[in-house]
Amino acid sequence: MKYSKEEILAGCAKMCKNTLMETLEIEFIDVGKDFLVSKMPVTPKVHQPDGVLHGGAMVALAESVGSAASFIFLDGEHFYIRGIEISANHVKSIASGEVFARAEFIHKGKTTQVWDIKIRDVEDNLISAVKLTTIALPKKK
């Protein structure tokens, strides 16, 4: 990696300011040579009407961690990263606590990337399994 773990996580925190990630209180907590992990609190703010975590909030968490991972691992200084397809299977409900999303490459192409993102609770139960496809678009010089 070009930057230290601390520098990468600080950069992720900075890019979350005044965004949906800040609204949802998504925090990036770990990074390695081929993965990125974030967490999100599960509170009534992200519930659906019957009091459990809203599927849309999980999808927003997954797209946030996958897109940030693409930005980190694909030289985001030279590319815009956009999510182009996302598929989520929500397999367990959760009403409180925290969830953790870990993004790992399935495919790391020059233009498109495919991510496997698992969302788990604090007891490591699988809450949602997500596949995200991102695209790297060159920035104009």
Buried (B, 14 or more C-beta within 10 A) or exposed (E): EEEEEEEBBEBBBEBBEEEEBEEBBBBBEBBEEEBBBBBBBBBEEBBEEEEBBBBEBBBBBBBBBBBBBBBBBBEBEEBEBEBEEBEBEBEEEBEEEBBBBBBBBEEEEEEBBBBBBBBBBEEEEEBBBBBBBBBBEEEEE
